[in-house]
Amino acid sequence: MSRATAEGTLGFARKFSAYKDFYIRHNDLVFSKLGLGTFVKEPYKEENYLFHYIEGVKEAIRNGINLIDTASNYRYGESERDIGTALRELGDEVSREELIICSKGGFIQLDFPFPANPYHWIDEHIIEAGLATAEDIELDQHCMTPDFLEWSCRRSLEHVGIDSFDIYYLHNPEMQKMRLGEEPFYAAVEAAFARFEQLADEGLMGSYGVAVWNGFTAEGEERLSLERLVECARRAGGDNHRFRYIQLPFNMGKTAAYTQPTQSVAGEPCTILQAAHRLGIGVISSASLLQMKLFQRPFSAETGAILDASMTLKNDMQLALQFVRSTPGIVSSLVGSKVPVHIRENAAISQIRAIRPERYNLLYRL
């Protein structure tokens, strides 16, 4: 099965040898420090289907970004299809082995154009097909039975037009935790991981992970324990399990992953970034610009001076990306963009180096 390789991703990075520490090696793959995300809020809005990510994906790859992230439910599969179209149009400009392509399963993706009755669609395609029962579906939108997840993964591969994902995430499983209760929830996660291990054996994914919104930093019953998730993976796949990544939001307005001790490992409280490091799990951050909510007022001069002492960067969006790119413990940070000129501006942070940890930590004193 064709997917990212150590040689291919290293070769991709070497094409951009003038970039400043813009690439990092993790699990034998070389990641760009920025990845392209393809999420859009409120996917049911018609205007979300009047644009596409095709040119954005091509522009990202041509500007040194080799991590492309999507999910089965983003624009009801249209984002996945756009990535596939972009890859075909790029042709020989890039090989599959140079790119790290990720998707997610857990949400019910429906179809586009929208079915006349979504509830009938769910009955026909999921319940009557034996992928899940009505009781397995939370809020008419989320399901994580092994059969549903396998169906969703195979469907996503068809949408993108590839043989294998490099990372496939269990998407927002915390949605099910309060309904199921603590122990049944982790039993369900273990069953999902066991199916992912089987799919990895078949070559449909290189590794798998868990993507959340608040799951690793929330208070109360919604919070997920990374240590327990790793235990689930070990029971499902042994010491050589393929659970290797988590994805969670992190940006200048949402810093709990770096600052709040919401996890514990071996009984010691720690942040989710510290827990991931101790447990050998890579962290991909999302929502780098907090869906543009960071820019309701300009950043302070002190913030700009810390992030970009050389005065090279031109705007607050680039400063915000320099912030996430410099965060210790994060492999790569996703930014959603579909406009080529914006992607070129985002990639311009490659012209300066990440700030050192001791300088980075000054930002938390402002």
C-alpha positions in Angstrom: 0.0 0.0 0.0 1.3 3.4 -0.9 1.6 6.0 1.9 4.2 8.3 3.4 7.7 6.9 3.9 10.8 8.1 5.7 12.7 8.5 2.4 9.8 10.2 0.6 9.0 12.8 3.3 12.7 13.5 3.8 13.0 14.1 0.1 10.1 16.5 0.2 11.7 18.5 2.9 15.0 18.7 1.0 13.2 20.5 -1.8 12.7 23.4 0.6 16.2 23.4 2.1 16.2 27.2 2.5 13.3 26.9 5.0 14.3 27.6 8.6 13.7 24.6 10.9 10.3 24.1 9.3 10.5 20.3 9.3 10.6 17.8 12.2 11.1 14.0 12.2 8.6 11.9 14.2 8.0 8.2 14.0 10.4 8.0 11.0 8.4 10.5 9.0 9.3 14.1 8.3 6.5 16.6 9.0 6.1 20.2 8.0 5.6 22.3 11.0 2.3 23.6 9.5 -0.3 21.3 8.1 -3.3 22.1 5.9 -6.7 21.6 7.6 -10.0 21.4 5.6 -12.6 21.9 8.3 -15.5 24.4 7.8 -18.0 25.3 10.4 -21.7 24.6 9.7 -21.2 22.2 6.8 -24.9 22.2 5.9 -24.7 25.8 4.7 -25.0 26.0 0.9 -22.1 28.5 0.6 -19.7 25.9 1.9 -20.2 24.0 -1.4 -19.6 27.0 -3.6 -15.9 26.9 -3.0 -13.3 24.1 -3.0 -10.0 23.2 -1.4 -8.4 22.0 -4.7 -6.2 25.0 -5.4 -5.5 25.4 -1.7 -4.2 21.8 -1.4 -2.0 22.3 -4.4 -0.6 25.6 -3.2 0.1 24.2 0.2 2.2 21.3 -1.2 4.0 23.7 -3.6 4.9 25.8 -0.6 6.4 23.0 1.5 3.4 21.7 3.5 3.2 18.0 3.4 0.7 17.3 6.2 -2.9 17.3 4.8 -5.8 16.8 7.3 -9.5 16.1 6.7 -12.4 14.1 8.1 -15.2 12.0 6.7 -17.8 14.6 7.8 -16.0 17.8 6.6 -18.5 19.2 4.1 -20.0 15.7 4.1 -17.1 14.2 2.2 -16.5 17.1 -0.2 -13.2 18.1 1.5 -11.9 14.5 1.1 -12.9 14.5 -2.6 -11.2 17.9 -3.1 -7.9 16.5 -1.7 -8.2 13.6 -4.1 -8.8 15.9 -7.1 -5.8 18.1 -6.1 -3.5 15.1 -5.9 -4.5 13.9 -9.3 -4.0 17.4 -10.8 -0.6 17.6 -9.2 0.4 14.5 -11.1 4.2 13.9 -11.1 4.9 17.1 -9.1 4.7 15.1 -5.9 4.6 11.4 -5.0 2.2 9.8 -2.5 5.2 8.8 -0.4 6.1 12.5 0.2 2.7 13.4 1.8 1.2 12.6 5.2 -2.5 12.4 4.6 -4.9 12.0 7.5 -8.6 11.6 8.0 -11.1 10.8 10.8 -14.1 8.7 11.5 -16.8 8.9 14.1 -19.3 11.4 12.8 -22.0 10.3 10.4 -21.0 12.0 7.2 -24.3 11.6 5.2 -23.9 12.6 1.5 -23.7 15.6 -0.7 -26.1 16.7 -2.2 -28.0 16.2 1.1 -30.4 13.4 1.4 -34.1 14.5 1.4 -34.5 12.9 4.8 -31.2 12.5 6.8 -32.9 10.2 9.3 -34.0 7.8 6.5 -30.5 7.9 5.2 -29.1 6.9 8.6 -31.6 4.1 8.8 -30.8 2.8 5.4 -27.0 3.1 5.3 -26.1 2.5 8.9 -28.8 0.8 11.0 -30.4 -1.5 8.3 -26.9 -2.2 7.0 -25.9 -3.6 10.4 -23.1 -1.2 11.1 -24.7 0.0 14.3 -28.0 0.1 16.3 -30.0 3.3 17.0 -28.7 3.1 20.6 -25.1 3.3 19.3 -25.7 6.7 17.7 -25.3 9.8 19.8 -27.3 12.9 19.0 -28.1 11.6 15.5 -24.6 12.3 14.5 -21.8 10.3 16.2 -21.1 6.6 16.1 -18.0 4.6 17.0 -18.9 0.9 16.6 -16.0 -1.0 14.9 -18.1 -1.9 11.9 -19.2 1.7 11.3 -15.6 3.0 11.7 -14.3 0.4 9.2 -17.0 1.4 6.7 -16.2 5.1 7.3 -12.5 4.6 6.8 -13.0 2.6 3.6 -15.4 5.2 2.3 -13.0 8.0 3.0 -10.2 6.2 1.2 -12.4 6.0 -1.8 -13.2 9.7 -1.6 -9.6 10.7 -1.5 -8.6 8.1 -4.0 -5.7 6.6 -2.1 -4.9 3.1 -0.7 -4.0 4.1 2.8 -4.1 6.9 5.4 -0.9 7.7 7.2 -2.9 8.6 10.3 -6.6 7.8 10.9 -8.2 9.4 13.9 -11.1 8.3 16.1 -13.0 11.6 15.9 -14.3 13.3 19.1 -15.1 10.1 21.1 -15.7 12.2 24.1 -19.2 12.8 22.7 -20.1 9.2 23.8 -18.4 9.2 27.2 -21.2 10.7 29.3 -23.9 8.5 27.7 -21.9 5.3 28.1 -20.2 5.9 31.4 -16.5 5.5 32.3 -15.8 1.8 32.0 -18.1 1.0 29.0 -16.6 4.0 27.2 -13.1 2.7 27.4 -14.3 -0.8 26.5 -15.8 0.8 23.3 -12.6 2.6 22.6 -10.6 -0.6 23.0 -12.9 -2.3 20.5 -12.5 0.5 18.0 -8.7 0.4 18.5 -8.7 -3.4 17.9 -10.5 -2.8 14.6 -8.0 -0.1 13.7 -5.1 -2.6 14.4 -6.8 -5.0 12.0 -7.1 -2.3 9.3 -3.5 -1.3 9.8 -2.5 -5.0 9.3 -4.4 -4.8 6.0 -2.5 -1.7 5.0 -5.4 0.8 5.2 -3.6 3.0 7.7 -0.1 3.4 8.9 -1.1 4.6 12.4 -4.1 5.8 14.2 -5.0 8.4 16.8 -7.7 10.3 18.7 -8.8 13.8 17.6 -10.7 15.9 20.2 -12.0 19.4 20.8 -12.1 19.6 24.6 -11.6 16.0 25.5 -8.0 16.2 26.8 -8.4 19.5 28.7 -12.0 19.5 29.8 -13.2 19.5 33.4 -15.5 16.7 34.6 -16.9 13.7 32.8 -16.0 14.8 29.3 -12.3 14.5 30.0 -10.3 11.7 28.4 -7.3 10.1 30.0 -4.5 9.7 27.5 -2.9 7.1 29.8 -6.0 5.0 29.7 -6.2 5.3 25.9 -2.7 4.0 25.6 -3.7 1.1 27.9 -6.6 0.4 25.5 -4.2 0.4 22.6 -1.8 -2.0 24.3 -4.6 -4.4 25.0 -5.8 -4.1 21.4 -2.5 -4.3 19.7 0.3 -5.2 22.1 3.4 -3.2 22.8 3.8 -2.5 19.1 0.3 -1.0 18.8 -0.2 1.7 16.1 -1.9 4.3 18.4 0.7 7.1 17.8 -1.0 10.5 17.6 -3.5 12.8 19.1 -5.0 15.9 17.7 -6.4 18.8 19.8 -6.9 22.6 19.5 -4.1 24.9 20.5 -3.6 28.6 19.8 -2.9 31.9 21.5 -6.4 32.0 22.9 -6.7 28.3 23.9 -3.5 27.3 25.7 -4.7 24.7 28.2 -2.8 21.9 26.5 0.5 23.7 27.5 -0.5 25.3 30.8 -3.1 23.1 32.6 -2.4 19.8 34.4 -5.5 18.0 33.2 -3.8 14.6 32.8 -1.7 12.2 35.0 0.9 9.6 34.1 1.9 7.0 36.7 0.0 9.1 39.3 1.8 12.4 38.5 -0.3 15.3 37.4 0.8 16.8 34.0 -0.4 18.7 31.0 -1.6 16.8 27.9 1.6 17.8 26.1 3.7 16.4 28.9 1.5 13.2 29.1 1.9 12.7 25.3 5.7 13.1 25.6 5.9 10.6 28.5 3.7 8.1 26.7 5.4 8.4 23.3 2.4 9.9 21.5 2.8 12.6 18.9 0.7 15.8 19.1 -0.9 17.5 16.1 -2.5 20.8 17.0 -5.6 22.2 15.3 -7.5 25.5 15.2 -4.2 27.5 15.0 -6.1 30.7 14.3 -9.2 29.8 16.5 -11.3 30.1 13.4 -10.2 33.8 13.1 -11.5 34.7 16.5 -7.9 35.7 17.6 -7.9 38.9 15.6 -10.7 40.9 17.1 -8.0 43.3 18.3 -4.3 43.7 17.3 -1.6 41.8 19.2 0.5 43.8 21.5 3.9 45.1 20.5 5.4 43.0 23.3 3.9 39.9 21.8 5.2 40.7 18.3 8.7 41.5 19.6 8.9 38.1 21.4 7.5 36.1 18.4 9.4 37.9 15.7 12.5 39.9 16.9 13.7 40.3 13.3 10.5 42.1 12.3 10.2 39.8 9.3 6.6 38.7 9.6 3.9 41.1 8.2 0.7 40.4 10.1 -0.9 39.0 13.2 -1.9 35.7 11.4 1.7 35.0 10.8 2.6 35.8 14.4 -0.2 33.4 15.6 1.3 30.6 13.4 4.8 31.4 14.6 3.4 30.9 18.2 2.0 27.4 17.5 4.9 26.4 15.4 7.2 27.3 18.3 5.3 25.4 21.0 7.5 22.7 22.6 6.0 19.3 22.3 3.8 19.8 19.1 4.8 18.0 16.0 2.8 20.1 13.5 0.0 22.6 13.6 -3.0 22.7 11.3 -4.3 25.9 9.7 -7.4 25.9 7.5 -7.1 27.9 4.3 -8.5 27.5 0.8 -7.2 30.7 -0.8 -3.7 30.3 -2.4 -2.4 33.8 -1.5 -3.3 33.2 2.2 -1.5 29.8 2.1 1.7 31.5 0.7 1.5 34.1 3.5 1.1 31.3 6.1 4.1 29.4 4.7 6.2 32.6 5.0 6.9 31.8 8.6 9.4 29.2 7.2 11.7 32.2 6.5 12.5 32.6 10.2 13.3 30.2 12.9 11.0 29.1 15.7 11.6 31.0 18.9 13.6 29.2 21.7 11.6 27.7 24.6 12.9 30.2 27.2 11.8 33.0 25.0 8.5 31.3 24.1 7.6 31.0 27.8 7.9 34.8 28.2 4.6 35.0 26.3 2.7 33.5 29.3 3.9 36.4 31.5 2.3 39.1 29.4 
